[in-house]
Amino acid sequence: MPSELFGTSVIFVKVAPGYVERMLTTLRAKPHVAKAEAVFGRHDIAIAGGFRNTDELRAFASEVQAWDHVRGLRSYPALQDWTSSKKDGHASNAYLLIRSTDTQKTMSALKNVPEIQEIIGTTGDEDIVARISADPRENLLESVVTKVQGMPGVLSTETLPAFSKY
């Protein structure tokens, strides 16, 4: 039986060299996809989408995984979601993958970091996927290192810089 999802789920995709731009164009045309961006890190693309339940997310992920040039995929279903009411007008954006000893406390603390735009409580290798924005770029690094990594209960973070205009 499918579980209901709340808010924006995130999928990270690794693709064969030379396929990022083509993949972004294809993904952005899909109905469930709200945003598809190139990212640096162990993945090449971040997909943010609205999926009503785990079956929709699983079907979409299976479709993407079956494409010839896809080399890996990791999905993070939105079990809890918080989105800032302010607009994302910053120059530097990133996704933060966060492991925590207390997900609820960490999510509450993240809401107090002005640079955090979205927080998604999820399952899997990470407990939280957050979207952070800052300008200039140095403020992004400072926010991650001093504000997020220093929070009680944060075990680890991975930062995937995003490029919306790719």
N, C-alpha and C positions, 0 to 999 in steps of 0.2 A: 504494500500500500504506500503511495507516495506521501511524503511529508511536505507540509506547507512551508514555503520560504518567505522571508520577510525582508523586502528591500532589494538591494543590488547585490547579486552574486558576482564573483570575479573568477575568471579563468585565465591562467597563464599558459602560453603556448611557445614551444621551441620549434622553429622551422628550419628547413635546409637553407644554406647560404643563397642569397639572391632572391628569396621569396617573400621577404617582409612586406614590401610595398604592395605586391599583388594580393597577398593574404589580407592586408588591412582593407583594401578596396572591396574584396569579397565579403569580409566580415561586417563591414559597415552597412552593407545592403541587407543584412539579415534582420528579420523583424524583432527578435529578442535583444539585439545588441544596441545598448544605449551609447557605448563608447568603445572604440578600439584604438589602442595607442602602442607605438613602439616603446620598448623598455630595454634598459641595459641590465645585465645580470645573467642568471642561469636560464632565463626565458627571453624571448624576443618580442612578444606581444602580450599586452594585458587587455582583456575583454571584460567590460562591465555590462551586465545585462539583467533584465527583469524576467525572472522565471518564477512562475506561480508555485511550482512544487519540484521535488527532486526528480520526478520522471521527466519533466520538461528539460531540466538542466542536464540530466544524464543523456537524453536523446540528442541534445545539441552538442554536448561534448563528444559523444560517439560519432556524430556526423563529422565534426572537425577532425577528430583523431584519425578517421578513415582517409582523409585527403593525403595524397602521395607525398607531398613535401612537408608534412607535419612529422616532427621527430620526437615530440613529447608534449604532454598536457597535464596540468594540475588544476583542479577546480576547487573553489572555496565557496560552498553554498552559504547564503545569507540566513543565518539562524537568528541573529539579532542585528539591528541596523540603526545607525544614528547618522544624520546628515546635517551639516551646518547650514543655516539659513542664508549665510552670506555667499556671494558669487565667487567663483574661482577665477580671479583676475590676475593671479600671480604668474611670474615668468617661469619659475622652476617648480615642477611637480614631481612627485614620486609616490610609489606604493610602498608601504612598510609592512613586512611580514613579521609578526610579533608572537613570541612564545612567552607565556606568563604563568606564574604560580597561582594567580587569582584573576581570572578573566574579567569578572564583573568589576572588581576594584580598578583594574587597569583601564577598562573601557570608561569608567567614570572619570578617572584622572585624565585620560586622553581628551575628554570633552572640554577640559579647561586649558588646553593648549591651543592658542588662537590659530596656529598654522594648520591644524588638523581640519580637513574638510569633510571626511566620511570615516566612519568606523563600522566594521562588519565583524561581528562575532561569528566564528565558523568552526569547522571541525577539520581534522587532518593533521598535517605536519605543523601547522601554525594555529594559534588560538584566535588571532585577530588579524584582519587585513585593514589597514588604514590608508587613506589618501591624504597626503600632506602637500601644502603649497607655500612657497615663500619667495620673496624678492628682496634683495638679490640672492643669488644662488648660495652664497656663504651662509645666509640665514637658515636655509634648508638644512645644511650640515649641522649648524649650531643647534637647531631645534631638535634634530634627531639625537645628537650626542648628549646634549645637556638636559633636555627636557624629557625625552622619551626613554632613552637608555638608562637614565638615572632614577626612573620611577621605581618605587618598591614593588617587587614581584615580577619585574620584567627580566626574563631569563636571557633572551636573545632577540636581536632584530636583524632583518635583512632589508636593505633599501634598494628598490628598483626604480631609478630615475625614468620618468615618462616623457614622451615627446608627442604631444597632441597634433602638431602640425606636420608630421611626417607624411 
